[in-house]
Amino acid sequence: MGAVGQRRGLFLCIVLVCLEQVAAQIKYSIAEEVKVGTVVGNVAKDLGLDISTLVERHFRIVSGMEGAQFVVNVNNGVLFVGKTVNREELCEGVSLCLVNLKLVAENPMEIHHVIIEILDINDNSPTFQEEEKIFEIYESTHPGKRFQLPSAQDPDVVSNTVRAYKLNTNEYFSAQIREIGEDKVPFLVLQKSLDREKNSEHRLVLSAVDGGNPPRSGTLNVTVKVLDSNDNHPTFSQDVYSVTLSENVKPDTSIIQVEATDLDDGLNKEIEYYFGGQLDSKMYEMFSLDKKTGEIRVKGQIDFEKVDVYKLDVHATDKGHPPMSTYCRVIIKILDENDNQPEIDVTSLSKTVAEDSKPGTVISLISVADKDVGLNGKVICGLSENVPFELKPSFQDNMYSLILKDRLDRELVADYDITITATDCGQPPLSTFKILHVDVSDVNDNIPTFLHSPIQLYLLENNVPGKSIFSVTAFDKDLNENAALTYHINRGEGSQVKMSTFLNINPENGEIAALKSFDFESLKSFQFQVVATDGGSPPLSSNVTVKVFILDQNDNAPVILYPISSNGSAQGVEEIPRNIKAGDLVTKVRAYDADIGYNGWLLFSLQRVSDHSLFSLDRYTGQIRTLRSLTETDEAEHHLLILVKDNGNVSLSATATVTVKLVEPKEAFAASDVKSVATVDEEDNVTFYLMITLGSVSLLFVISIIVLIAMQCSKSTEYTSKYLQETNYDGTLCHSIQYRSGDKRYMLVGPRMSIGSTIVPGSHANTLVLPDRRNTSGEVRLIFNDFFSILFLCQC
């Protein structure tokens, strides 16, 4: 044991770590039985990796032999022995012992292959299966006769295995070595004729010595008993028999029949066959030998993947006294059958892949193996169809990388079940498959989307400040925080900035509240922009324009324009001559309503009158006319109370009082002349202003016509109005009304009016008062009648 300890210590001192790097593969060599913790090499340094990033990149061994024989330290990149390495256990009977390790580093993904050669040390001594071998040799045996000795077994390989056999010094026998294939078989050679009367027994010691330094040895006691001679020994037709046998053959299948002959007669010629005593006990479980015929048959289950070659020693012994024997070697080569399915090993670097990953990104490492050999062990690997992945073969056989082939879109496909199929090339081919599940993780690649753009909102005026008026909603195809939306109003520069300050939006649900009450009469419409922003990084956003149209409510009472007294009350006095005829115009009550449509459509009614038979009131125009001629018995003064109300759901109204005085005809004309003189200056001013207005409106009219023509040319034929159609619209485009009161002549124009209906000043109508002057009134009256009729007809 001292010599063994010295030799092992010497090996530990002279361990050489050899490094060679070819592509992404390095190779080390290390002796077996070294201490746990012995450094094999610094793989990170030899591979050119940054040692400081090994922990972050999850540098690790992902495949190799079981039991953690080798471990890598991620802090310094050193590969060291993690468990005592016994070469004889790892690579029994194989001269070149290699251990393959696969190391992986992530971000970016790198694959490195490390091959470690386990060097043999001379830690096993040659041994014999038997402690003693007895030979019975006739004294008549001639010198030179050889007798096979049992071979010694040494688990070590190459130079450390059995190299020589030595026999202790004697005058009758010597040891001779014969090489049969790779084996060294010892023989006992008779050097001198035996004399049983002198020495009936010889005791010898056979030593088997290996080639280690220092060498190890084992001994076998050999006893030779000298007998009277059976002078012919059996002879095989050939020293070595070779035969092939397919694996998986049925038990009791005949393999070969060996045959030996003996030149003697009688019992000395009868031969029996036996397996050599030094055979492994497992051989007796696998094969049977008929001792009479020499036929070898299958007894156990033949499996090429376990043993590909069997070597049997068959002895032929006659029945002489003493018996003589000879031997031959039967070599049985097992033929591989395609009886093993391929095996798939998947090393997933990550179970998820980002949808913005670039083509070429490595998803998993895949290795395939088949225990069969040749074409039976050649494996073709493939993927299921219609997946954006592909297999990229490695420089090492049966190694693949699963990489991304096309761009991913999580919104279309959120995960993939990838079927990996491995098929060998045997006949018939065998295949296996494995399903790899890959989830696609979301990235913020979709902007928020509104259902409608632009959004049109119709809002009744007089809304309650602070209450919600509308809600906008957007959606995002992404997930989690990438789809979490917040809303805000764009308060940038522009004409609509002022209006957006009166709006507030809930950033969580997009509910919009108005901070003020809107008035249709002062604001008809406005627009603003709502921006939706997701919670991704970086965030994405989109906007939508909200167009708000204010709808009218009946919130304005009628206003009396005439009569108006000096103190502002709706009271007036009209003087008519007593000779007035039935149906003549007395006066006209004029009023307007700031609302539009039915809310601004006014109706007139007499609430109180002193004589119902004398006066009538047109409910649409407000004209007061006589029903009959006046008589002397009629009172000189009449009071009329007139109610003006609109047509809203809840009607609003106003009243006016008209006092009608009956005078003599001369007094009536005189009063009329006084009024004409008093108002002539006022009428001159009105005419001047009307001419200025006419010029301005004419210019605007020409510009409007040009703009309308341009808009009509560019407008779609399927254009429909954004405004709601009035339900009770009677189809009238425009109408004008002319009437006379005394020496005044009035013309009323406006859209959507029935003949005699009340106009709505400030919206779509006007009332002009034209003086009855001979030099200008006719021309002005003609111009205004024609111009405004055309103008409002075009507007309508």
C-alpha positions, 0 to 999 in steps of 0.5 A, a space after each residue: 500500500 505504501 508503493 500505491 500511495 506514493 504512485 497516486 501522490 506522484 500522479 496528483 503532483 504531475 496532473 496536466 490540464 491540457 486545453 485546446 479550443 476548436 470553435 466553441 469546444 475545449 478539451 481538458 485531461 485529468 487523471 482519475 482518483 484525484 481529490 474532490 476540489 481538484 481544479 480541471 481548468 478555468 473554462 471562463 478564461 479559456 473561453 474568453 468569457 467575462 468572469 464578472 458576468 458569469 452569475 448574471 448570465 446563469 453560467 452553468 452545466 446543463 448536461 453531462 454525466 450524472 452524479 455531479 462529477 464536475 462542478 463549475 464555480 460561477 464566481 471565478 469560472 473554475 471547473 473542478 472535480 465534484 466527486 471522486 472519478 473512477 475511470 473503471 466505473 465510467 468507461 469499463 473496457 474502453 481505452 479512451 475515456 471521454 466525458 462530454 459537458 455542455 455549458 450555457 451562458 445566457 443574455 446573450 445565449 452561448 453554448 460551449 462544449 467541454 470534453 474531459 479525458 479521464 487518464 488512467 492511473 495504475 490503481 488496479 493489480 492483475 487478478 486471476 479468477 482461480 487461486 490454483 490451476 491443476 494440470 494432469 500431464 502424461 509423462 510421455 508428453 513430448 517437450 514443447 507441448 503447450 498448455 493454456 494457462 488462465 489469463 489475468 484480468 486488469 481493469 486498467 488500460 493501455 500501458 497499465 494493463 497486463 503486459 507480461 507473465 512470469 513463471 518461477 524458475 524450474 527446469 521442466 516448464 516455462 511461460 510463453 505468451 501468445 497474442 490473440 487479438 488484443 488479448 495476451 494469453 499465457 501458456 505453460 510450455 514443457 521444456 523437458 520430458 517428465 519422469 513420474 517416478 522421479 517427481 510425480 507433482 510440480 508446484 509452480 507460481 505464475 505471476 502476471 505483471 502490468 505496465 504501470 510505473 511502478 508495476 503491479 502484479 498478481 499470482 496464480 498457483 499452478 500444480 502439475 500432476 504427472 500421469 501416464 500418457 494418453 498421447 493424442 489430444 483433441 484438435 479443433 478444425 480452426 483455432 478461432 471461430 467467428 460468427 455474426 448474430 442479430 440482436 433480439 433473436 429468440 432463445 434456443 437459436 443455434 449460433 455455431 457448432 464447433 468440432 474437434 477430432 482425436 486420433 486415439 481410439 476408444 475412450 481416448 477418442 471420445 470428446 466432450 465440450 466445455 466452456 473455459 473456466 475463466 469465462 464471466 459468469 454472465 456468459 453462462 446466462 447468455 449461451 449454452 453449449 452442448 457437451 456432446 455436439 459442440 453446438 452453441 445456442 442462445 440462452 438469454 436476451 441478446 442486446 447490441 446496446 449492452 454488448 456488441 461482441 462476445 468472446 467464448 473459450 471452448 475446451 474439447 477434452 477426451 475421455 482418456 486417462 489422463 484426459 487430454 484437452 485443447 481449446 478454441 475461441 469463438 467470437 460472436 459479433 452482434 448485429 444491430 437491429 433498429 429496436 430503439 426509438 430516438 430520445 429527445 432532450 430539451 433544455 429550455 432557456 426560457 419558457 417565454 419569448 418577447 413578441 418583439 424578439 428578432 428572428 434568430 433568437 435562441 429559444 431552446 437547446 435540443 439534443 437527440 440520441 439513438 442507442 442504435 448504430 449506423 443508419 439505425 442510429 442516424 436521427 432526423 429532427 423536425 418541427 410541426 408546421 405553421 410555427 414561426 420557429 425552426 431548428 438550426 443544427 449545431 456543429 456537433 452531431 445530433 445537437 440543434 438550436 430552436 430559433 425564432 424564424 419569423 416575427 411574433 405578434 402576441 395579439 394574434 397568437 399568445 402561445 405555441 405548442 411546438 411538436 419536435 419529432 425525431 425519426 431514425 433512418 432504420 427500416 422500418 424507421 422509429 420516431 418519437 416526439 416531444 411538445 414544447 410550450 412557449 408563451 409569447 410575452 407582451 410588449 407595448 406595440 399597440 396604440 390605444 384605439 377609439 371606437 369612433 373618430 371623430 365623436 359627435 356629441 349633441 348637448 342640450 343647453 343649460 346643462 348642470 355645471 360639474 355633472 357628466 355630459 359624456 364618456 369616451 372609451 378607448 381600448 388597447 390590444 396589449 395586456 396588463 400595464 400596456 393596456 391600462 389607459 388614462 385620459 386627458 384633454 389636449 389643452 394646446 394652442 388653438 381657438 378651442 383652448 378657451 372652451 376646453 378649460 370649461 371641461 374636465 375628464 376623469 383620467 381613469 374612465 374617460 368621463 367628461 364633465 362640463 364646468 359651466 352651463 352652455 347657452 345655445 344663443 351664444 355658442 352653437 358648437 365647439 370641439 376639443 381633443 381627448 388623448 388616451 395614453 397607455 401605461 407601457 414603457 415607453 407609453 403610446 397614445 392616440 387622440 380623438 376629436 369630440 365635436 359638441 353641438 349645443 341643442 336649443 331649449 325653450 329658455 327665452 320668452 318672447 320680446 315685444 318690439 312694438 309697441 314700446 313706450 318711452 318708459 320701456 313698457 309694451 304699451 302703444 297708442 294708435 289713432 285711426 279715422 272714423 271713416 276707416 273701412 272693414 279689413 283695414 290695418 290698424 297696427 301690427 304687434 311685432 315680437 321676436 324670440 331668441 330661440 329657434 324652431 318651435 321654441 321661437 315660433 310665436 303666436 298672437 292672441 287677444 286676451 282682452 278687448 273692449 269691443 270684440 266686434 270691432 277688431 281682429 288679431 291675426 294669430 301668426 302676423 300680429 296684425 290688428 284689423 277692423 272687422 267692420 266700419 265705425 259708427 257714431 255710437 262706437 266709443 272713442 277709445 279702445 284698449 286691446 291686451 295682446 298675448 304673445 307666446 312661443 310653441 315650446 313644450 313649456 310655452 313662454 309668453 309676453 303681453 302688450 297693450 295697444 290703445 286705439 283712439 278714434 279721431 276725425 279724418 282731418 285730425 288723423 291726417 294732421 297727426 300723420 304729417 307731424 309724424 312724417 316730419 319728425 321721423 324724416 331725419 331718422 329715415 335719412 340716417 336709416 337709409 344711409 346705414 342700409 346702403 352701407 350694410 347692403 354693400 358689405 352684405 353684397 361683398 360677403 354674399 359674393 365670397 360666400 357663393 365662391 366658397 359654397 361652389 368650391 365646397 360643393 365641388 369637393 363634397 361627396 355626393 353621399 354627404 349628409 348633414 351633421 345637424 338633426 332634421 327638424 321633425 315638423 319642418 314644412 318644406 318652405 325654404 324662404 318666405 317674405 311678408 310685406 304689410 303697411 301700417 299708416 304711412 309705414 311699409 314693412 317687409 319681413 324675410 326668414 327661413 322655414 316660415 309659413 306665410 304670415 308666421 312671426 319671424 325670429 330676429 337674431 337667428 335667420 330673419 330680419 325686419 326692414 322699415 322702408 320710408 314712403 319717400 317718392 324719390 328713394 323709397 321705390 328703388 330701395 324697396 325694390 333692391 331690398 326685396 329682391 336682394 334679401 329674397 335671393 340671399 335668404 333663399 340661398 342660405 336656406 
